[in-house]
């Protein structure tokens, strides 16, 4: 983090995926948000990545996976959290 308690473009860019997934601490979320408010280049990258995620989520909602696949995914997730 910079001494002024702001993120540089590089620092914000490294955190964009986690910011989109809301996996940062509250302080980091704020710092990325503040950077996006003042940096048009990073805001464009964020908007692009956010639109890709929205598109993927929308497509995934249209797929009806078989019950066996859902069961395998849930079992794998349960194992990963142990």
Secondary structure in CASP SS format (residue, H / E / C, confidence):
PFRMAT SS
TARGET T0000
AUTHOR 0000-0000-0000
METHOD secondary structure of the structure
MODEL  1
X C 1.00
X C 1.00
X C 1.00
X C 1.00
X C 1.00
X C 1.00
X C 1.00
X C 1.00
X H 1.00
X H 1.00
X H 1.00
X H 1.00
X H 1.00
X H 1.00
X C 1.00
X H 1.00
X H 1.00
X H 1.00
X H 1.00
X H 1.00
X C 1.00
X C 1.00
X C 1.00
X C 1.00
X C 1.00
X H 1.00
X H 1.00
X H 1.00
X H 1.00
X H 1.00
X H 1.00
X H 1.00
X H 1.00
X H 1.00
X H 1.00
X H 1.00
X H 1.00
X H 1.00
X C 1.00
X H 1.00
X H 1.00
X H 1.00
X H 1.00
X H 1.00
X H 1.00
X H 1.00
X H 1.00
X H 1.00
X H 1.00
X H 1.00
X H 1.00
X H 1.00
X H 1.00
X H 1.00
X H 1.00
X H 1.00
X H 1.00
X H 1.00
X H 1.00
X H 1.00
X H 1.00
X C 1.00
X C 1.00
X C 1.00
X C 1.00
X C 1.00
X H 1.00
X H 1.00
X H 1.00
X H 1.00
X H 1.00
X H 1.00
X H 1.00
X H 1.00
X H 1.00
X H 1.00
X H 1.00
X H 1.00
X H 1.00
X H 1.00
X C 1.00
X C 1.00
END
